[in-house]
Amino acid sequence: MKKLIFILSLFIGFTAFSQDPVFQKSNATAKEEAIKITNSYDLQLSLTEKQELLFQQKVEEFLIRKSKIEKEFSGKEKLDLLYQMQQEETAEMSDIITRPQMVVYKKIKPSIQPLDTVEEK
């Protein structure tokens, strides 16, 4: 019985800590854009080295996700998915930056990473 529980725990652990292969495929343009975006935020957030690296990786991950959404969807559906994605990005950034930095991040995010708009016909 102990062996069974150990094996189950082992499989659950591997599953919980596995990474999504979609976001592991780095893309040169996304990486360059992530560096530019991170540098823009760093001017106002004063990120530490560790925060800057994690922040850049997170931005790159969401840029890859954004490009995938932009290729596959259009119109209001695309806008809704991008908005939801930006909310997720903001939530995940709270694990990287401090609370005072988060307040500034939320204020400057619309100017650095604006959300697309959809025109009604």
Secondary structure, DSSP 4 states (H G I P E B T S, - for coil): -HHHHHHHHHHHHHHHH---HHHHS--HHHHHHHHHHHHHHHHHH---HHHHHHHHHHHHHHHHHHHHHHHH--HHHHHHHHHHHHHHHHHHHTTTS-HHHHHHHHHHHHHHSPPP-----
